[in-house]
Amino acid sequence: MISGNRLIEFIVASVAIILIPGPSVMFVIARAVAWGRATAMLTVIGNALGMVVLSTFIALGLGPLLERSHALLLTVQAAGGLYLIYLGYEALKHRQEHADDMVKLEDSKPTPVHIIKQGFMVGVLNPKALVFFSAIFPQFVDAKAGSVTFQLLMFGFIFSGLAVLLDGTWGVVVGTSRDWFVTSRNRLVTLRTIGGVVMVVLGVAVLVPVINSVV
């Protein structure tokens, strides 16, 4: 069984990661700006369902491999830290373009089913999320706590549940104050800047224990 401290660490890290304005958050915000809270919440639900499917795929495929190789686990952890730093760099580098893209409104509002479907596709077909989950979830695996596959499955469901709560909060806040967001492009740029910096810091925090375990 995973220790309470390890689980708390995972939840804290997940909250920090989800709150960062990455692709999923920006997609939800864009929908909230365009069509309001209800559309944003349906998008969040669809996206979370997609993440559940994606995280399950990762757990079943990656879990057995990590159980058999501690060296592979360290390698994946190191790759995760480097990937976080890369994502942070990309967010900072392209924060101006991301802000411009986010405020572009679509011509017609899709149906509720179509909204959920679009959110699902964003969640399940996001190649960055595939690498992200593969690299980050193993950081919190406890090889002595039983099945690695089960732990990864549990992490996936916890992460998806937190995403519904936190991404939904983004959707409600932005949907309620749509005019405030779209009237200042600088606010959107600031969101991406903060997200990029936090991502780099998290990446460094992930790399430090890996380096210490090697040296």
KEVEX-771322 format. One record per residue (C-alpha): residue number from 1; residue in one letter; z, x, y. Coordinates in steps of 0.1 Angstrom, whole numbers, plus 5000, padded with zeros to 4 digits. Each point is the difference from the previous one (the first is absolute). Layout:
REM residues N
{seq->NUM; type->A; Z->Z; X->X; Y->Y}
...
This chain:
REM residues 215
{seq->1; type->M; Z->5000; X->5000; Y->5000}
{seq->2; type->I; Z->4991; X->5013; Y->5035}
{seq->3; type->S; Z->5031; X->5010; Y->5020}
{seq->4; type->G; Z->5009; X->4979; Y->5030}
{seq->5; type->N; Z->4996; X->5029; Y->5023}
{seq->6; type->R; Z->4964; X->5007; Y->4988}
{seq->7; type->L; Z->4991; X->4963; Y->5004}
{seq->8; type->I; Z->5014; X->5000; Y->5035}
{seq->9; type->E; Z->4980; X->5031; Y->5009}
{seq->10; type->F; Z->4969; X->4983; Y->4987}
{seq->11; type->I; Z->5006; X->4969; Y->5020}
{seq->12; type->V; Z->5007; X->5020; Y->5032}
{seq->13; type->A; Z->4969; X->5020; Y->4995}
{seq->14; type->S; Z->4979; X->4969; Y->4993}
{seq->15; type->V; Z->5013; X->4983; Y->5031}
{seq->16; type->A; Z->4991; X->5030; Y->5021}
{seq->17; type->I; Z->4965; X->5002; Y->4984}
{seq->18; type->I; Z->4993; X->4963; Y->5003}
{seq->19; type->L; Z->5011; X->4999; Y->5037}
{seq->20; type->I; Z->4975; X->5027; Y->5008}
{seq->21; type->P; Z->4969; X->4984; Y->5015}
{seq->22; type->G; Z->4976; X->5010; Y->4972}
{seq->23; type->P; Z->4968; X->4982; Y->4988}
{seq->24; type->S; Z->5019; X->4970; Y->4985}
{seq->25; type->V; Z->5022; X->4995; Y->5031}
{seq->26; type->M; Z->4970; X->5004; Y->5023}
{seq->27; type->F; Z->4980; X->4975; Y->4980}
{seq->28; type->V; Z->5029; X->4975; Y->5002}
{seq->29; type->I; Z->5004; X->5006; Y->5038}
{seq->30; type->A; Z->4963; X->4995; Y->5005}
{seq->31; type->R; Z->5001; X->4966; Y->4983}
{seq->32; type->A; Z->5031; X->4990; Y->5019}
{seq->33; type->V; Z->4983; X->5010; Y->5033}
{seq->34; type->A; Z->4969; X->4980; Y->4990}
{seq->35; type->W; Z->5014; X->4969; Y->4985}
{seq->36; type->G; Z->5038; X->5000; Y->5002}
{seq->37; type->R; Z->5030; X->5000; Y->4977}
{seq->38; type->A; Z->4988; X->4977; Y->4971}
{seq->39; type->T; Z->4969; X->5021; Y->4994}
{seq->40; type->A; Z->5020; X->5032; Y->5002}
{seq->41; type->M; Z->5025; X->4988; Y->4974}
{seq->42; type->L; Z->4973; X->4989; Y->4976}
{seq->43; type->T; Z->4984; X->5035; Y->5004}
{seq->44; type->V; Z->5034; X->5016; Y->4992}
{seq->45; type->I; Z->5004; X->4979; Y->4968}
{seq->46; type->G; Z->4965; X->5009; Y->4989}
{seq->47; type->N; Z->5005; X->5037; Y->5008}
{seq->48; type->A; Z->5034; X->5000; Y->4981}
{seq->49; type->L; Z->4983; X->4985; Y->4969}
{seq->50; type->G; Z->4974; X->5027; Y->5001}
{seq->51; type->M; Z->5027; X->5027; Y->5002}
{seq->52; type->V; Z->5018; X->4985; Y->4970}
{seq->53; type->V; Z->4968; X->5003; Y->4979}
{seq->54; type->L; Z->4993; X->5035; Y->5013}
{seq->55; type->S; Z->5035; X->5013; Y->4994}
{seq->56; type->T; Z->5000; X->4985; Y->4965}
{seq->57; type->F; Z->4968; X->5019; Y->4993}
{seq->58; type->I; Z->5016; X->5032; Y->5012}
{seq->59; type->A; Z->5032; X->4995; Y->4980}
{seq->60; type->L; Z->4982; X->4993; Y->4968}
{seq->61; type->G; Z->4976; X->5029; Y->5005}
{seq->62; type->L; Z->5021; X->5027; Y->5016}
{seq->63; type->G; Z->5034; X->4992; Y->4986}
{seq->64; type->P; Z->4995; X->5013; Y->4964}
{seq->65; type->L; Z->4985; X->5032; Y->5013}
{seq->66; type->L; Z->5029; X->5007; Y->5023}
{seq->67; type->E; Z->5025; X->4994; Y->4972}
{seq->68; type->R; Z->4984; X->5028; Y->4980}
{seq->69; type->S; Z->4996; X->5026; Y->5027}
{seq->70; type->H; Z->5026; X->5011; Y->5026}
{seq->71; type->A; Z->4974; X->5024; Y->5014}
{seq->72; type->L; Z->4976; X->4971; Y->5006}
{seq->73; type->L; Z->5028; X->4981; Y->5017}
{seq->74; type->L; Z->5007; X->5029; Y->5024}
{seq->75; type->T; Z->4962; X->5003; Y->5006}
{seq->76; type->V; Z->4997; X->4963; Y->5008}
{seq->77; type->Q; Z->5030; X->5002; Y->5023}
{seq->78; type->A; Z->4986; X->5030; Y->5019}
{seq->79; type->A; Z->4966; X->4982; Y->5003}
{seq->80; type->G; Z->5019; X->4970; Y->5014}
{seq->81; type->G; Z->5016; X->5020; Y->5027}
{seq->82; type->L; Z->4967; X->5016; Y->5010}
{seq->83; type->Y; Z->4983; X->4966; Y->5000}
{seq->84; type->L; Z->5026; X->4985; Y->5023}
{seq->85; type->I; Z->4995; X->5029; Y->5024}
{seq->86; type->Y; Z->4962; X->4994; Y->4998}
{seq->87; type->L; Z->5004; X->4963; Y->5007}
{seq->88; type->G; Z->5021; X->5007; Y->5030}
{seq->89; type->Y; Z->4975; X->5025; Y->5013}
{seq->90; type->E; Z->4972; X->4975; Y->4996}
{seq->91; type->A; Z->5020; X->4972; Y->5017}
{seq->92; type->L; Z->5006; X->5023; Y->5030}
{seq->93; type->K; Z->4964; X->5013; Y->5001}
{seq->94; type->H; Z->4984; X->4965; Y->4999}
{seq->95; type->R; Z->5027; X->4979; Y->5018}
{seq->96; type->Q; Z->4976; X->4992; Y->5028}
{seq->97; type->E; Z->4972; X->4987; Y->4977}
{seq->98; type->H; Z->5025; X->4980; Y->4979}
{seq->99; type->A; Z->5014; X->4982; Y->5030}
{seq->100; type->D; Z->4964; X->4991; Y->5011}
{seq->101; type->D; Z->4991; X->4987; Y->4965}
{seq->102; type->M; Z->5032; X->4980; Y->4997}
{seq->103; type->V; Z->4995; X->4978; Y->5030}
{seq->104; type->K; Z->4965; X->4989; Y->4990}
{seq->105; type->L; Z->5000; X->4963; Y->4991}
{seq->106; type->E; Z->4979; X->4984; Y->4974}
{seq->107; type->D; Z->4977; X->4971; Y->5009}
{seq->108; type->S; Z->5014; X->4973; Y->4977}
{seq->109; type->K; Z->5034; X->4994; Y->4984}
{seq->110; type->P; Z->4998; X->5002; Y->4961}
{seq->111; type->T; Z->5016; X->4974; Y->4977}
{seq->112; type->P; Z->5035; X->5006; Y->4987}
{seq->113; type->V; Z->4987; X->5009; Y->4965}
{seq->114; type->H; Z->4975; X->5024; Y->5016}
{seq->115; type->I; Z->5028; X->5016; Y->5021}
{seq->116; type->I; Z->5022; X->5006; Y->4969}
{seq->117; type->K; Z->4970; X->5014; Y->4981}
{seq->118; type->Q; Z->4991; X->5024; Y->5028}
{seq->119; type->G; Z->5036; X->5012; Y->5002}
{seq->120; type->F; Z->5000; X->5005; Y->4962}
{seq->121; type->M; Z->4969; X->5021; Y->5001}
{seq->122; type->V; Z->5014; X->5021; Y->5028}
{seq->123; type->G; Z->5031; X->5007; Y->4978}
{seq->124; type->V; Z->4984; X->5005; Y->4966}
{seq->125; type->L; Z->4968; X->5019; Y->5010}
{seq->126; type->N; Z->5016; X->5024; Y->5026}
{seq->127; type->P; Z->4993; X->5035; Y->4986}
{seq->128; type->K; Z->5026; X->5014; Y->5024}
{seq->129; type->A; Z->5026; X->4976; Y->4985}
{seq->130; type->L; Z->4991; X->5012; Y->4965}
{seq->131; type->V; Z->5006; X->5036; Y->5008}
{seq->132; type->F; Z->5030; X->4991; Y->5022}
{seq->133; type->F; Z->5018; X->4981; Y->4972}
{seq->134; type->S; Z->4991; X->5026; Y->4974}
{seq->135; type->A; Z->5015; X->5027; Y->5023}
{seq->136; type->I; Z->5031; X->4983; Y->5014}
{seq->137; type->F; Z->5015; X->4979; Y->4973}
{seq->138; type->P; Z->5005; X->5030; Y->4977}
{seq->139; type->Q; Z->5022; X->5016; Y->5027}
{seq->140; type->F; Z->5028; X->4976; Y->4989}
{seq->141; type->V; Z->4995; X->5000; Y->4963}
{seq->142; type->D; Z->5031; X->5011; Y->4980}
{seq->143; type->A; Z->4988; X->5015; Y->4967}
{seq->144; type->K; Z->5035; X->4994; Y->4986}
{seq->145; type->A; Z->5002; X->4963; Y->5009}
{seq->146; type->G; Z->4976; X->4988; Y->4973}
{seq->147; type->S; Z->4964; X->4989; Y->5000}
{seq->148; type->V; Z->4980; X->5015; Y->5029}
{seq->149; type->T; Z->4974; X->4972; Y->4996}
{seq->150; type->F; Z->5027; X->4974; Y->5005}
{seq->151; type->Q; Z->5014; X->5018; Y->5030}
{seq->152; type->L; Z->4966; X->5002; Y->5016}
{seq->153; type->L; Z->4994; X->4962; Y->4993}
{seq->154; type->M; Z->5033; X->4992; Y->5016}
{seq->155; type->F; Z->4992; X->5022; Y->5030}
{seq->156; type->G; Z->4967; X->4981; Y->5004}
{seq->157; type->F; Z->5016; X->4966; Y->5000}
{seq->158; type->I; Z->5028; X->5011; Y->5024}
{seq->159; type->F; Z->4974; X->5016; Y->5024}
{seq->160; type->S; Z->4978; X->4969; Y->4999}
{seq->161; type->G; Z->5030; X->4977; Y->5007}
{seq->162; type->L; Z->5010; X->5022; Y->5030}
{seq->163; type->A; Z->4964; X->5000; Y->5012}
{seq->164; type->V; Z->5000; X->4962; Y->5001}
{seq->165; type->L; Z->5032; X->5000; Y->5020}
{seq->166; type->L; Z->4992; X->5028; Y->5025}
{seq->167; type->D; Z->4962; X->4994; Y->5003}
{seq->168; type->G; Z->5008; X->4964; Y->5005}
{seq->169; type->T; Z->5023; X->5009; Y->5028}
{seq->170; type->W; Z->4972; X->5019; Y->5017}
{seq->171; type->G; Z->4978; X->4969; Y->4996}
{seq->172; type->V; Z->5025; X->4976; Y->5014}
{seq->173; type->V; Z->5009; X->5023; Y->5030}
{seq->174; type->V; Z->4964; X->5008; Y->5009}
{seq->175; type->G; Z->4988; X->4964; Y->4994}
{seq->176; type->T; Z->5027; X->4988; Y->5023}
{seq->177; type->S; Z->4992; X->5025; Y->5027}
{seq->178; type->R; Z->4962; X->5003; Y->4996}
{seq->179; type->D; Z->4992; X->5003; Y->5037}
{seq->180; type->W; Z->5026; X->5028; Y->5005}
{seq->181; type->F; Z->4983; X->5022; Y->4973}
{seq->182; type->V; Z->4963; X->4994; Y->5009}
{seq->183; type->T; Z->5006; X->5005; Y->5038}
{seq->184; type->S; Z->5010; X->5036; Y->4995}
{seq->185; type->R; Z->4980; X->5023; Y->4978}
{seq->186; type->N; Z->5026; X->5027; Y->5006}
{seq->187; type->R; Z->5026; X->4981; Y->4981}
{seq->188; type->L; Z->4978; X->5001; Y->4969}
{seq->189; type->V; Z->4994; X->5037; Y->5004}
{seq->190; type->T; Z->5038; X->5005; Y->5003}
{seq->191; type->L; Z->5005; X->4982; Y->4967}
{seq->192; type->R; Z->4975; X->5023; Y->4982}
{seq->193; type->T; Z->5015; X->5031; Y->5017}
{seq->194; type->I; Z->5035; X->4991; Y->4988}
{seq->195; type->G; Z->4987; X->4993; Y->4965}
{seq->196; type->G; Z->4982; X->5033; Y->4998}
{seq->197; type->V; Z->5031; X->5020; Y->5010}
{seq->198; type->V; Z->5022; X->4982; Y->4976}
{seq->199; type->M; Z->4975; X->5005; Y->4972}
{seq->200; type->V; Z->4999; X->5038; Y->5006}
{seq->201; type->V; Z->5039; X->5002; Y->5000}
{seq->202; type->L; Z->5002; X->4981; Y->4968}
{seq->203; type->G; Z->4974; X->5023; Y->4984}
{seq->204; type->V; Z->5020; X->5031; Y->5009}
{seq->205; type->A; Z->5032; X->4983; Y->4987}
{seq->206; type->V; Z->4983; X->4994; Y->4967}
{seq->207; type->L; Z->4987; X->5036; Y->4997}
{seq->208; type->V; Z->5033; X->5018; Y->5007}
{seq->209; type->P; Z->5018; X->4990; Y->4967}
{seq->210; type->V; Z->4969; X->5007; Y->4980}
{seq->211; type->I; Z->4998; X->5035; Y->5015}
{seq->212; type->N; Z->5037; X->5006; Y->4994}
{seq->213; type->S; Z->4997; X->4990; Y->4963}
{seq->214; type->V; Z->4972; X->5025; Y->4995}
{seq->215; type->V; Z->5015; X->5030; Y->5018}
